[in-house]
Amino acid sequence: MGGIKYMSIFNLNPGQRGIITGINGNSKLTKRLSALGCIEGTQIEFKRKAPLGDPVIVNFRGFDLAIRKKDAECIILENIG
């Protein structure tokens, strides 16, 4: 029986989605992402990486957001496909 798989948004392939379960970062990063609506329970989609891998584009709450790779690695989610 498979359990729930938690991972960083950065580990998804383009087009895959997940539900945010937490942010493993400092309080400044957590507050900044929370102010944008990137909070626990939000569905997020990994759109694409820049040609050199940084930044990455994610979509949640109807808008695209470019964030640094190191910040994207802090967004922990449950993969939903």
Beta strands, then each sheet from edge to edge (+ up, - down):
strand 1: 6-8
strand 2: 17-23
strand 3: 43-49
strand 4: 56-60
strand 5: 63-67
strand 6: 75-79
sheet 1: 1+ 6- 2+ 3- 4+ 5-
end
